[in-house]
């Protein structure tokens, strides 16, 4: 009698896979929800005083959609916030919860993309929710909430990547044009739009195997993108976010160093050192190599994964390049800003998808399992960084102290002095800021809605 234990059934393997992926979602969401519950404060902060300008002015949703803040527009983020803030008496915490929902949708989209390319779910997909639900997204969730900056662009980039795998040419064309328009208008999702435009051009020159005889639809995508650019350009002005911006900087080698430090920051190495540059440079090199693999695949029409991987890695590379050019004049330390990290995550999703495609033909199960585990390591490193939790707690304490100080004095300058904290550092005691606080108080909005009445 054969004593060798039977291999797990297909149903059991599927159950274990669902458990692994579901467990990763539960873990990621539990930590993110706890972070928002404990550190989201109902107080407009820093750039929000400008981002909420259409609401202060009583303007409609279109004004919030096309609002330009720095080099980008608010787009879908402005539109969501126009409805969200009006529905919640301007509760800033609602935007933090909206960010959690958006990140969850991004993780679901990434898992759906991996499953579509592979044809089934895999336990390695557990890396994706850990990666995308990591608290490294905390700055535009909790410090200065702004879902349009990087969190919504992260979702839009993943949705565009998934759209390139849609088999129906007509449906794919409509989705690309619609999502492309939203991406161009919504924060730095404009980088995904640019890569999408380039990919659409490539598809005109080198159509995919299932697109033969559908050249009209391919040209329609380009026409739709051209219309989106014309609409975006209406009233747009170039506004670099750094005073005295210049290009190039004196030391042009600082540009690749800046990019390397951005990736080092994502992996938890937030210091300027040889080690950080080596670690970040290695990660950057892997992303560039993956982009090259995807570009070759699109040109040779060799794999269905090539287009989405090209979009994911290309978006991050374009975004990183723009960020380095735009921020390096402020100092190379700007590479460590937390708000830059959400749009580095698509590249890691792209690398994971490419690695998965590359290991599909590996025969020894042990080797395939080890390569699969390699996908989990960066996700665990990024998710396991608890520095954002500590930073968020400190900022939340400062915001709460400022609120108490203002409610006790109803004087902006005195609240700043008592709390040693500023809700808009650039113009800490500005009369226009005091006027806006009085405007909010008169209408019982934001933190005033729960404040006790004045004696």
C-alpha atoms as one frame of an Amber mdcrd trajectory, in Angstrom:
protein
   0.000   0.000   0.000   1.357   3.454  -0.966   1.887   5.500   2.215   2.690
   8.708   0.334   0.173  11.381   1.352  -2.119  12.576  -1.427  -1.491  15.968
  -2.971  -3.889  18.672  -1.870  -6.970  18.807  -4.020  -7.569  21.697  -6.385
 -10.402  22.897  -4.134  -8.146  22.906  -1.104  -5.421  24.813  -2.933  -7.969
  27.367  -4.074  -9.255  27.742  -0.520  -5.726  28.275   0.799  -5.072  30.839
  -1.907  -8.260  32.731  -1.082  -7.294  32.609   2.581  -3.845  34.069   1.886
  -5.126  36.894  -0.297  -8.138  37.582   1.933  -5.931  37.548   5.010  -3.609
  40.113   3.419  -6.596  42.351   2.678  -7.869  41.989   6.248  -4.433  42.753
   7.705  -3.876  45.765   5.498  -7.341  47.213   6.047  -7.282  46.658   9.814
  -4.064  48.611  10.196  -5.117  51.379   7.811  -8.520  51.761   9.473  -6.898
  51.889  12.903  -4.504  54.570  11.678  -7.349  56.727  10.366  -9.465  56.221
  13.497  -6.609  57.288  15.759  -4.927  60.073  13.772  -7.430  61.668  11.359
  -8.335  65.116  12.709 -11.183  67.324  11.524  -9.069  70.355  10.667  -8.167
  71.810   7.234  -4.398  71.874   7.014  -1.760  73.492   4.787  -2.619  73.103
   1.070  -6.245  72.300   1.901  -6.925  75.993   2.461  -6.289  76.428  -1.255
  -7.747  73.098  -2.424 -11.094  73.977  -0.804 -11.206  77.394  -2.476 -14.137
  76.524  -4.794 -16.204  75.520  -1.766 -15.292  78.707   0.094 -16.336  80.672
  -3.002 -19.626  78.797  -3.409 -18.581  77.522  -6.849 -20.015  74.411  -8.472
 -18.459  70.966  -8.996 -16.832  71.895 -12.319 -14.690  74.510 -10.549 -13.398
  71.842  -8.171 -12.796  69.431 -11.066 -10.652  71.852 -13.067  -8.966  73.537
 -10.089  -5.243  73.796 -10.692  -2.946  73.353  -7.713   0.712  73.617  -8.609
   1.448  71.860 -11.909  -1.627  69.607 -11.877  -5.402  69.835 -11.710  -7.648
  68.215  -9.100  -9.980  66.436 -11.531 -11.853  63.497 -10.062 -10.415  64.230
  -6.613 -11.840  67.738  -6.635 -15.190  66.445  -7.840 -15.377  63.791  -5.104
 -14.440  66.320  -2.445 -17.009  68.845  -3.685 -19.741  66.323  -2.879 -18.019
  64.755   0.133 -17.325  67.956   2.057 -20.784  69.367   1.405 -22.372  66.118
   2.605 -20.349  65.945   5.841 -20.291  69.596   6.987 -16.695  69.786   5.736
 -15.460  66.889   7.846 -11.814  66.469   6.853 -11.805  62.936   8.275 -14.222
  61.913   5.509 -11.455  62.465   2.949  -9.151  60.178   4.919 -11.797  57.446
   4.837 -12.320  58.088   1.127  -8.601  57.450   0.690  -8.973  54.079   2.441
 -11.784  53.150   0.050  -9.735  54.231  -2.970  -6.677  52.268  -1.845  -8.875
  49.211  -1.295 -10.228  49.540  -4.837  -6.649  49.886  -6.087  -5.656  46.659
  -4.326  -8.708  44.845  -5.709  -7.843  46.109  -9.205  -4.242  44.909  -8.879
  -5.353  41.438  -7.779  -7.913  41.311 -10.602  -5.185  42.266 -13.091  -2.835
  39.564 -11.806  -5.609  36.989 -11.965  -6.598  37.979 -15.502  -3.030  37.717
 -16.789  -2.423  34.394 -15.057  -5.880  32.924 -15.511  -6.266  32.136 -11.823
  -5.588  33.531  -8.351  -2.240  32.754  -6.688  -1.038  32.932  -3.096   1.640
  35.389  -4.284  -1.151  37.892  -4.963  -1.217  38.443  -1.190   1.718  40.807
  -1.789  -0.488  43.261  -3.666  -2.935  44.305  -0.894  -0.059  44.549   1.595
   1.800  46.795  -0.823  -1.108  49.043  -1.781  -2.681  49.303   1.684   0.614
  50.225   3.327   0.633  53.352   5.552   3.377  54.911   3.393   0.382  56.664
   1.806  -0.234  58.521   5.059   0.728  62.079   4.029  -2.063  62.650   1.498
  -4.467  60.741   3.748  -3.762  62.267   7.143  -1.184  65.068   7.125  -2.632
  67.189   4.322  -5.469  65.127   2.853  -5.526  65.380  -0.935  -6.771  62.258
  -2.683  -6.141  63.850  -6.090  -2.370  64.058  -5.638  -1.304  60.414  -5.633
  -3.931  58.089  -4.178  -6.599  58.524  -6.871  -3.878  58.531  -9.582  -2.693
  55.193  -8.192  -6.180  53.731  -8.705  -6.578  55.292 -12.153  -3.188  53.923
 -13.252  -4.161  50.409 -12.199  -7.569  50.717 -13.866  -5.899  51.815 -17.099
  -3.520  48.852 -16.873  -6.472  46.505 -16.397  -8.287  48.157 -19.315  -5.438
  47.255 -21.689  -6.281  43.587 -21.043  -9.966  43.942 -22.025 -10.567  41.713
 -25.039 -13.478  43.592 -26.621 -11.922  46.322 -28.777 -14.948  48.633 -28.648
 -15.283  48.387 -24.860 -11.547  48.836 -24.410 -11.584  51.934 -26.615 -14.395
  53.561 -24.635 -12.788  52.763 -21.283  -9.382  54.043 -22.375 -10.800  57.360
 -23.565 -12.931  57.861 -20.443 -10.281  56.811 -17.933  -7.606  58.671 -19.898
  -9.570  61.919 -19.620  -9.991  61.453 -15.864  -6.316  60.567 -15.492  -5.116
  63.661 -17.356  -7.181  65.942 -15.115  -6.550  64.128 -11.801  -3.290  65.017
 -10.120  -0.232  63.129 -11.270  -2.330  60.500 -13.011  -1.428  62.770 -15.943
   1.786  60.703 -16.054  -0.286  57.566 -16.680  -2.131  59.444 -19.426   1.158
  60.283 -21.175   2.326  56.664 -21.062  -1.116  55.543 -22.243  -0.850  57.923
 -25.183   2.550  56.485 -26.082   1.187  52.943 -25.763  -1.772  53.828 -28.002
   0.688  55.133 -30.610   2.657  51.890 -30.364  -0.525  49.923 -30.896  -1.232
  51.897 -34.072   2.205  50.997 -35.392   2.279  47.458 -33.990  -1.309  46.289
 -33.381  -1.851  43.386 -31.023  -2.785  40.031 -32.546  -6.444  40.368 -31.517
  -6.680  43.913 -32.936  -6.137  43.135 -36.600  -8.660  44.885 -38.841  -9.651
  47.372 -36.095  -7.415  50.295 -37.022 -10.355  52.715 -36.766 -10.748  52.032
 -33.058  -7.011  52.426 -32.473  -7.080  55.822 -34.153 -10.199  56.703 -32.165
  -8.243  56.251 -28.914  -5.632  58.732 -30.135  -8.342  61.158 -31.230 -10.022
  60.893 -27.835  -6.714  61.545 -26.080  -6.093  64.569 -28.309  -9.495  66.008
 -27.355  -8.657  65.429 -23.676  -5.428  67.412 -24.089  -7.282  70.313 -25.708
  -9.798  70.385 -22.849  -7.040  70.195 -20.245  -5.143  73.071 -21.844  -8.072
  75.479 -21.478  -6.970  77.973 -18.830  -3.957  75.905 -17.794  -0.815  77.762
 -16.704   2.534  76.268 -15.825   2.987  76.629 -12.054   6.137  75.004 -10.662
   5.635  74.308  -6.973   9.181  75.407  -6.034  10.112  79.107  -5.804  13.004
  80.055  -8.099  12.673  76.765  -9.970  15.351  76.111 -12.573  16.425  73.388
 -14.967  18.938  71.912 -14.989  20.496  72.117 -11.541  24.237  72.649 -11.228
  25.018  68.964 -10.699  23.018  66.952 -13.243  24.016  63.700 -11.497  21.726
  64.759  -8.673  18.744  63.807 -10.869  19.461  60.041 -10.847  20.505  60.321
  -7.184  17.154  61.947  -6.420  15.319  59.071  -8.132  17.372  56.481  -6.254
  16.597  58.181  -2.937  12.870  58.166  -3.735  12.962  54.368  -4.058  15.161
  54.069  -0.970  12.564  56.115   0.930   9.820  53.720  -0.199  11.878  50.821
   1.178  12.414  52.579   4.522  15.907  54.063   3.991  15.254  57.746   4.601
  18.770  59.131   4.731  21.319  60.406   2.242  24.036  57.769   2.266  25.891
  55.433  -0.051  23.785  52.544   1.241  20.522  54.384   0.486  21.654  55.240
  -3.020  22.744  51.648  -3.674  19.457  50.224  -2.384  17.311  52.783  -4.186
  19.442  52.596  -7.315  19.041  48.811  -7.420  15.244  49.154  -7.116  15.255
  51.810  -9.830  17.373  49.550 -12.051  14.890  46.692 -11.634  12.017  48.994
 -12.624  13.887  50.269 -15.688  14.758  46.706 -16.718  11.132  45.641 -16.306
  10.012  48.587 -18.407  12.482  47.511 -21.099  11.133  43.949 -20.969   7.579
  45.248 -21.346   8.481  47.572 -24.219  10.121  44.672 -26.065   7.045  42.543
 -25.388   4.675  45.185 -26.779   6.810  45.607 -29.897   7.148  41.863 -30.467
   3.522  41.187 -29.396   4.903  38.347 -27.297   2.799  38.475 -24.108  -0.504
  39.932 -22.927   1.227  41.197 -19.776   3.516  43.547 -21.706   1.045  46.434
 -22.148  -0.127  46.663 -18.509   3.426  46.227 -17.194   4.637  48.946 -19.586
   1.929  51.288 -18.330   2.610  50.587 -14.642   6.395  50.902 -14.758   6.355
  53.699 -17.324   3.954  55.803 -15.234   6.238  55.593 -12.226   9.330  56.403
 -14.282   7.673  59.442 -15.885   6.369  60.579 -12.500   9.779  60.114 -10.906
  11.422  62.096 -13.691   8.938  64.959 -13.361   9.337  64.954  -9.582  13.124
  65.085  -9.780  13.026  67.928 -12.310  10.389  69.804 -10.342  11.663  69.333
  -6.793  15.434  69.017  -6.961  15.931  72.830  -6.973  14.447  72.771  -3.445
  17.190  70.361  -2.317  17.887  66.669  -2.734  16.261  66.011   0.663  12.920
  66.589  -1.081  13.259  63.021  -2.395  12.083  61.825   1.026   8.651  63.487
   0.917   6.011  60.886   1.780   3.475  62.194  -0.700   5.652  60.982  -3.579
   5.381  57.337  -2.562   1.873  56.328  -3.758   2.879  56.673  -7.405   6.010
  54.570  -6.926   3.781  51.609  -6.047   2.510  50.945  -9.620   6.057  50.103
 -10.674   6.335  47.452  -7.972   3.011  45.976  -9.080   4.412  45.912 -12.622
   7.605  44.177 -11.476   5.532  41.571  -9.592   3.411  40.901 -12.689   6.493
  40.588 -14.899   8.203  38.258 -12.426   5.058  36.152 -12.261   4.998  35.873
 -16.048   8.683  34.984 -16.096   8.299  32.199 -13.538   5.186  30.648 -15.112
   7.280  28.141 -17.067   9.570  27.212 -14.159   9.062  23.502 -13.502  10.467
  22.711 -10.041   7.739  23.706  -7.566  10.300  24.634  -4.900  12.064  27.099
  -7.208   8.736  28.578  -8.298   7.707  28.954  -4.648  10.979  30.732  -3.801
  10.543  33.124  -6.700   6.975  33.722  -5.555   8.199  34.461  -2.047  10.543
  37.057  -3.553   7.456  39.049  -4.537   6.323  39.149  -0.916   9.573  40.496
   0.535   9.324  44.113  -0.781   5.635  44.213   0.157   6.390  43.077   3.709
   9.269  45.558   4.013   7.072  48.455   2.881   4.030  47.389   4.882   6.180
  46.710   7.950   7.443  50.298   8.141   5.841  51.860  11.248   7.437  55.287
  10.863   4.266  56.673   9.200   2.192  55.597  12.210   4.483  57.523  14.567
   4.570  60.623  12.365   0.789  60.601  11.978   0.309  60.374  15.758   2.584
  63.365  16.401   0.852  65.490  13.758  -2.575  64.499  15.090  -1.596  65.621
  18.597  -0.448  68.973  17.202  -3.696  69.477  15.286  -5.848  68.603  18.313
  -3.879  71.001  20.537  -4.310  73.763  17.964  -8.080  73.172  17.835  -8.321
  73.378  21.630  -6.228  76.557  21.622  -8.341  78.204  18.940 -11.648  77.295
  20.570 -10.341  78.741  23.841  -9.203  82.047  22.283 -10.907  82.425  18.862
  -7.728  84.215  17.891  -5.538  82.759  15.128  -2.227  84.241  16.266  -2.832
  83.290  19.891  -3.811  79.731  18.958  -0.586  79.436  16.964   1.422  80.743
  19.899  -0.215  78.532  22.533  -0.005  75.349  20.498   3.303  76.111  18.755
   1.552  74.711  15.698   0.388  76.264  12.423  -2.440  75.224  10.120  -0.918
  77.185   7.227   2.769  77.748   7.870   3.413  79.942   4.825   1.039  82.638
   6.167   0.516  81.546   9.748  -1.266  84.690  11.049  -2.750  85.909   7.769
  -5.993  87.945   7.928  -7.481  85.927   5.044  -6.940  82.731   7.032  -8.593
  84.290  10.097 -11.522  85.324   7.889 -11.922  81.790   6.595 -11.930  80.406
  10.132 -14.673  82.886  11.075 -16.586  81.870   7.927 -16.380  78.185   8.919
 -17.403  78.928  12.506 -20.425  80.955  11.443 -21.658  77.961   9.446 -20.703
  75.312  12.030 -18.409  73.530   9.576 -15.372  71.281  10.079 -14.221  71.178
  13.746 -16.731  73.869  14.710 -19.686  71.533  14.154 -18.844  69.611  17.344
 -17.555  72.562  19.360 -19.519  73.657  22.435 -21.362  76.974  22.038 -19.553
  80.092  23.170 -20.725  81.526  26.495
